[in-house]
Amino acid sequence: MFQDFSDQSESRLTPARIASLRERLKQLGVDGFILPRADQFQGEYVPPSAERLKWLTGFSGSAGTAVILADKAAIFVDGRYTLQVREQVDLTLLAPLPVPDESPAAWAAANLPRGASLAYDPWLLTVQAANDFTTALEAKGSRLVPLASNPVDDIWTGRPAAPTGEVQLQPLQFAGQSLADKLSAIAKGLNERGADAHILTQTDAVAWAFNIRGSDIPHVPAALAFAIVHADGTADLLLAPNRVPEDVRDAFGKRVRLHAPNAMTSLLQSLGKAQAAVELDLNWAADAFRLELEEAGASLKWHDSPCTLPRATKNRAELEGARAAHLRDGVPMARFLRWLADEAPSGKLDEISAAKKLEALRVETGELHDLSFDSISGAGPHAAIPHYRVSETSCLPIKQHQIYLIDSGGQYVDGTTDITRTIIAGKPTPEMKDRFTRVLKGMINLSRVRFPPGTTGGNLDVLARLALWETGLDFDHGTGHGVGSFLSVHEGPQRFSKADRTALKPGMILSNEPGYYKAGEYGIRIENLVVVREAEPIEGGERAMHWLETITFAPIDRNLIEPSIMADAELDWLNDYHAQVLKKIGPRLEDDADRAWLEAACAPINPAAA
């Protein structure tokens, strides 16, 4: 199995671990410590050896920051984890606080005495985050202090070893662009900006630029590596040479120089001696790079990673791969939904058995490399936790007349999938149908939108919320995130979010996933992936408009839909979508019973019934 359902929480050990950390901080002569859920690559997913926040606090979410002071401590999480954090941490030791309403930097500054020192591991805070803490602390008369080693590592006994697996080439037929072309394009930008080098600090940026994949991180097919790309089109790749097989070395040719990871300091010092102008992305680069380069004498330039937009705007091969992966993934999804419809009435299913079944069906495709994330399999009240992780101790049965939510995805060599479906086992309440339909209306309205070039995800986010806002409802997470190409399922910079300012460009893949969550009772989310398409003229119009192509194909539970609150155009879209599901997925199903079920699940809803 790609997903582990064991109870990984060790929150019972939190008091002793925080006490040990405080003792270590006292020995170091500092008054507090910042512990983000991060590694030196600043990715969403980290290897077990870097799960410091979970080890110390018990919180297993993918984003969070703890600030440990001598007499108090707080853990900061976003709207996805407000319920989860309260279930997982010792509330007598850690105060859970919401971001962005509460800032870790502002809280630390307010709670430290004048003259105090707050320590941090410069490999775990980005340049921007370190700047934010410095500004807040200095305003209150305290200071930020970098440490040479992480004090959590000093007390972490039995810490897992770092990953050491070999990397593999991402074939050109799926990458769509050669390593040489990518490095040349980066070099061209460096020369135009008057820079000598850019340090790639994100794992998926390195994987994309060098057309390599790995297995260092759960559910993200990448290797933990840094790279320095130079203005002459060559690059230094910080990845143990014994992890790079001969075929990958051959593909690198003379453009790429391999170095052991511990060679980074000497490479940065060389850049300093040459008084090189070195670019860093201050929002993603660890502050350690800034400290090392400034000490070495390099000239620092702040610039977004040159991989970010090219990686986000998928080329033809990547888009064809994404479409193929979603059609392939649609088969196990249809089979799973039919199985669920047949088996749920028995009362014998639970959150784990359902997640295991869907994974097994994906494995049967023969092309699954991994899940794209741990499946969010939530029944009843657990469906109200947006990023719920089911474990053997938390697992609930799937009961009759109760909502069940499954958010899952697969990693295939040609694409990454992510889909959420919400199902009712039995008969829904009128409230459930109302809420589900409002979420569906939001998803449909975002799917149908036409928009001019330059439009951002922030401009469109409201479309997914309007039907909820009309009745005083909302959800506390973004409406959608970017998705990689056999890379991270959460990929920027594009997203549908109230705060987003990134212009949507052709080739970008995003999720479209509005939701509604009633704490302690049920949750709803419906998710398809969409591709931003080239702007096209509209008959009778004056400006060309982009549109969104839906590439996810799986039925939406008709039992939860209240047609009377849907507009005719929304019902037309839904009926057309289901017709496409049946046309594209039906012929791929080998079992007659599966096809018959899909035909019924995709039957049109008569607008007259509204």
N, C-alpha and C positions, 0 to 999 in steps of 0.2 A: 504494500500500500504506500502511496505517496503522502498520505495524511496520517499523522499520529494522533490518536484520541486519548492518550494517557493524560492524567492530570499533572500538568507540569508546574503548577503553582507550589511554591514553597513559602508562602506568606507567613506560615507559622514560625519561620526562622527569621522573619524581618526584624523583630526587636533585637536579637543578638547580633545580627549583621549590621544594623544601623549603629548599635553601640560600638562594635568593633571599628566601623568607619570613623565614628567620632573620635575614638581613641587615636586612630591613625592620623587624623587631621590635627589633633592636639600635638602629636609628636612632630608634625611638619610645621607647626607654628602658624596655622591658618584657622580662620573662624567659620568656614563653611566650604561647601563643594557643590558644583553644578554637575549633574549627571543626566545628559540627554540620552534618549534611546537612539543611539547612533554608533557607527564605527567610523574609521578614518576616511571612508569613501562616501559617507553621508547618504547612503541609499536607504530606501524604505525597508528592505529586508536585510538582515544581518546574519552572519553565521552564528552557531551556538556559542563560539568563543567570544563573541562581542555582545551577548545578551546581558549586559551589566545591569540595566535598569530592572529587568525581570528578576534577575538573581537577587538584587538588593531589596526590591519592594514587592514582588509578586505580580506586578502589572505586566500583562503580555501583549498589550496593544502595539501597533506599528509606529505610533508617534506619541511622544510624551517627554517631559523633562521634570526631574526631581531636583529640588534645592534643599540640601541638608545643612542646617545650621546647628550650633551647639545645643540650643534649647528648643528648637522647633524645626519642622520640615513640611514641605508642600510638594505635591505632584500636580503638574499642569497638563491637561489633555483637552482635545477639541471635542466638538459636538458628537463625533462618532462614538466616543468612549465615556461619556458622562455617567452612564449606568454601569458599564463594565468596570470602571476603575473602583467604584464603591463596593463592588462584589469581590474584588481581588486584593485590595490593599488593607492594611491595618489602619483603620480610621483614627485610632487613638495616637498614632505616630505620624501619619501623613494626612495633611488636609488636601482633599482633591479640589482643584480650582480650574475653572474653564478659561480656555483661550479662544478668542483674543480678548475677552472681557477682562481677564487678569493676565498681566505680563510677568513672566518669571523674573525678568530684570527689575521691574518696578517693585515686585514683592520683596526681592532680596534687598534692594536698596532701602525699603521702608522698614525692614526688620533687622538690619545690621546696625550696630552702633557706629558712631563716627570713628574713623581710624581703623576700622576692621578690614580684614582681607578675605575675599571670596576667591577660592581656588578653582581652577578648571584644567582639564586635559586639552591642550591646544589641538590635538588630533580629533577631538570629538565636537568642538564648536566651530561653526563656519566663521569666516572673517566677519560677515555681517552680524552674526549673533554675538561674537566677542565685542564688536563695536557697540552694540546695543547695551550690553552689560556694562562696559566701561563708561559710557555716557551716563547711564542711570546711577551707577555707584559713585562716580566722581561728584555728581551733583549733590550727593548726601554725605560727602566726606569720607567715603570708603573706597576700596580699590580692588581691581581684578588681578589675580596672580596666576601666571601659568606654572604648571608643575612638570617636572622632567619625566615623571612616571605617574600612572593612574593609581590612586590609593585604593580603589576597589580591586584592582588586579593584585595589589599587595596582600589583600585579606581573602581573596577568592581561592579557596582550596578546591581541588578537583576541577579546575577550569578546563573545558574541552580544548583539544588541540585545534590549531588553525587548519583549514582545508588544504589539500595538496594534490588534487586530481589534475589530470592532463586536460588541456584545452583542445578544441576541435575547430576546424574551419567551418564557417557558414558558407555553403556553396554559392557561387555567383548567380546561379539560376534563381535563388531566393533572395540574396542580398541586392542584386540588381545594379551594383556599382562596385568596382574593384577597390582594393586598398590603395593602390597607387593613385587612382582618381580622387579618392577621399582625402589623402594626405596632400595632394597637389592643391585641391580646393582650399584646405585649411591654410596651407603655405601662402596661397595667393592673397587670402584675407589678411594674414599677418603682414605681408609686405605692403599692402594698401594702408594698413593702420600704423606702419612704422614700428612694428614689434618684431623681436627676434625669436620668440618662442611662446607657446601656450601650453600650460600644464593641464592635462585632462585628469580630473580628480574623481569623476563619477564612473563607477564600474560599467554601467550600460553605455556610456559614451565611448569608453575604450573598446568594449565589445563591438559596438557599431563601427567605429572608425577602422578597426583592424580586421573586421570580418571574422571574429573568433567568438566562440561560445564556450561555456564551461559549466561546472556543477558546484561551485563554491557556496552558493546561497540557496536556501530553500525556495523553490518555485521560480527562480530567475536564472535562466541559462547563461550565466556570465561567470567570468573568473575575476577574482579580486586583484586588480592591477591598476597602477598609475601609468601615465605616459607623458612624455614631453615631445611635442611636435614642433619642429624648427622651421624657420622661414625658407630653408633650402629644400623642404619637402621630405627630409629624413625625420626619424623619430627614435627616441629611446623608450623602450617598453620595460617597465619594472615588473618582471614576472620570472620566477625561478626557471632557469633554462631547462632543468630536468622535467618541467611541466609542459614543455613545448615539443611535440613530436616532429619528426623530420618533414612531413608534408606541410605542416604549418610554417616551419622555418623556410622551406623552399618558396612558399607563397610570399613570405616577408621579403625575401631577396636581400639586396644590399641597402634597401631603404630603412630597415628596422634593425636597431641594435638592442640585443637582449641584455638585461642586467638583473642581478639578484635584487629583491626588494630593499635590502639594507644599503644599496648603493645610492639611494635617493639623496642623502645628505651630501655626498661628494659631488653628485651631478648638480645640485643646487649651488654648491660652493663654486663649481666651475662657471656657472652662469654669472655668479657674482663677480668673480675675478675678471670675466670678460665684460663686465659692466653692461650686461645684456638687458634689454627691455623685455620683461617677462609678463605675460598676461595671466591673470587669475580671474575666475568667476567668483566674486565675493559672496554670492548667495549659496555657493556649493563647495568652494574650496575650504579645507580645514585651515584654521588660523595658524597651524604649525608651518604651513608653507610661507605665509607672510613673515612670520618671525625668522625663519631660516633665511629667506631671500633678503630681507632687510639687513640682517646681520652680515650676510655675505657680500653686500654692496650692489645687488642688482637693482634695476629700476623697475618698479611695479606699475603695471597698467591694469585697470579693471575693465573686463569685457566678458560678456556672456560667453559660455562655452560655444566654440564654433561648430560643435556637433549638434546642438540642441534643435535648431530649426530644421536643418537637413534631415536629421533623424525623425523628426515629427512629421515632416511632409513626405510621406511614403512615395517611392518611385513605382513605376508600373509593375515590376516584378513583385515588390512587397505587397501591393494592393491585390494583385492576382492571387498571391499566396494567402492573404487574409481572407479573401472571398472563398477560396477552396477550403481553408481550415474551418470556416464557419459552416459551410455545407456539410463537411465531414462531421463536425461536432453536433450538427442538428439531428443526426441519426440517433446517437445515444441519448440526446435530450428527449426526443420523441418517444423512444422506447422506455425511458425512465418515467416520463409523465404518464404513459399508459400503465406501466407497472404500478405506479403510485395510486392511480385511480382504481386499479383492481384490488390492491392489497391493503390500502389504508382503512377501508371499512372493517377489516378483521380486528383492528385494534392492536395488532402485534408489531407494528412498525414503531421505530423511534428515530431520533435525530441521527444517531450513528449508523443504524442499518440503512437508512435512506442515503446518507452521504456515501457509504461504502458501495451501495448498489450503483449509484451514478458513476463513481470512479471506475468500478469494474466494467461498466458498459463502455466507458471511454477507452479503457485498456483494450477492449475487444476490437477496436478499430485497427489495432496493430501499429498505430503511428503516434500514440501518445508518449511524449517524453517526460512529462510531469504535469501536475496540476499548475495552474497559473497563480493559485493562492489556496490556502486552506479553505475548503468549502464552508460557507456560512449556512449551516443547517439548523434552522430555528423553528420550534413549534410553540404556539401560544405566546406566552410572555417573552420567550427568548427571541421571537421574531421581531420584537420591539427593540432589540439591541442591534444597531446597524452592523457592527463588526463582531458579532458574537462568535466565539470559538467553542464548539461543543467538545466536551471531554467525558470520560467514563463516569466522573462524579457529577457532572452537570446535566447529563443526557436526559431529555424528557420524552415520553411517548407522544406519538402523533395521534391525538384524540379526535373523535367524531365532533363535527360542528366547530372545529378549531382551525384557525389559519396556520398554514405551514409555509415557510419561506426558504428557498434554496438559491443561494448566490454562489456560482461556481464557474470554473473555466479550465481550459486545457492549454498546454504548451505543445504545439506541433512545429516541426522544423520550418514550415511555411507560414505560420501565423500563431497569434495568441488570441484566445477567446475569453469572453467574460459575459455571463448571462445571469439574470435573476428572474425567477418566476415565483409568484405567490399563488398558493392553491388552497382551496377549502376542502377539508375532509368532512363531507356531510353538508348541512344547510347553513349558509351564512345569516347573520342578523342583518336587518335593514341598514344599520350603521356601518357594518363591514362593507356592504355593497356600495353604499354611498362613498365611503372613503376610498375604496378600491377604484371606483369609477372616476373619481376626481384625480387620483394618481395617474390612471390610464389616460384621461383627457390631457394631462400635462405632458405625458410622454408622446402622445399623438401630435399635439400642437407643436412641440419642438421638432418632431419628425417631419412635419409638413412645411416648416417655415422656409421662405425664400428671403435672402438677405444680400445687401450690396457688399462689394469688397471693402475690407477695413473693419467690418463688424467683428466684435469680440464675443467670446463666450459669456462675458458679463452682461452684454447687451441682450442676449437671448435667454438668459437664465430665468427671467420672470415668466416666460411662456410656460415653463414647467410647473409654476407655482400658482398661477392665477386661479385655477379652479379650486385650489385649497384655500387661498387667501379670501375668496368670496365668502367662505363660511368660517373665517377666523382660524384657519389651520396653516401649518407650515412644516418644514423638516429642517433639521439642523446640520445638514451636510451639503456639499456641492452636488449639483445635478449631474455632473459627468466629469470624467478624467480622460486624459490621453491614454492610448494603448500602444505598446511597442510591437515590433515585428520579431517574433520569437525572442522577446526580451521582456522587460518589466511590464506587468499588466497595468501599472500606474506610471504613466510617462508624461512629462511636461514638454513644453510649457502650456499647451492649450488645455482648456477645461471649460465646462459650463459651471459658472460660480458667480455669486453676487459680486465678488471682488476681482474677477478676472479682467485683465487688460491686454490679452494677447489676441491679435487679429487672426481670425480663422482663415487658413489657406488650403487650397486644393491638395488632397492627399492626406490630410490630417485625419486620424481615426480617434473618435471619442466615444465614451459611453453616454447613454441617455437613460438616466435612472432616478427619476423622482421617487419620493416615498412618503409614508406617513407612519408614525409610531405612537401607539398609545401605551405608555409605560405600564408594565405589569399585566397587560392583556394580549395585545397582538401588534404586529407590524406588517407593513405592506411596502413592497418595492417591485417595480417592473423595469427591466433593463434590457435594452438592445444596444448594439454597437452601430455607429454611423460613420460614414466617410464624407468629408467635405468635398464637394464636386465643383468643377470649373464653373464660373459664372456664365449663364446662358441667357439669351433674350427671352422675354415673356411677350406673348402675342398682345399687341396693342400697348405695350409698355415702352418706356424711354431708356431704361437702364438694365444692363445685364445683371442677373442675380444668381448668387450661389444657391445650392440646394444640398440636402443631406440624403445620402444613399444608405438605407438600412441594409446591413449585411448579416444580421442575426435572424435565424428562422426557426421559431418554435411557437407553438400555440399559446395563447393567453387564456387563462381560465374563464370561460364564458359564464360559469356559475356565480362568479363574483361581480358580474357586470350589471349595472342598472341602466338599461338603454334610455329610460325616460329623461335622464339628465345629460345625455349626449346629443350634440348637434348632428345634423345629417352628414355634414362633411367629415366629422369624426367617425361616425359609423361607416361611412364609405371607405375611409382609410383603413379601418379595422378589417372590414370584409375583404378589401383588396389585399391587405397584408396576409390574412389567413389563406386566401386563394394562392398567394405566392408560396406560403409555407407548404401547402399541400402539393403544389406543382413541383417544387424544388426538392422536398424531403421525401414525399410519398414514394416516388420511384426507387429511392435508395433503401427503402425498408424491405427486408426479405420476407418477413412474416405477414401473412394475410391479415391476422388479427391486429397487428400493429397498424397496418394501412387502414383498416376499417375504423379503428379508434381515431386515427389522425383525421380521417375524413369527417367524422362526427365532431371532433374537437374544432375543426376549421369551418364548420358549417356557417353560412352567413346569418347575421342577425338582421331581421327585417326592420327597416327604419319605421315602418308603419306601426310596429309593436311599441315604439316609443310614444 
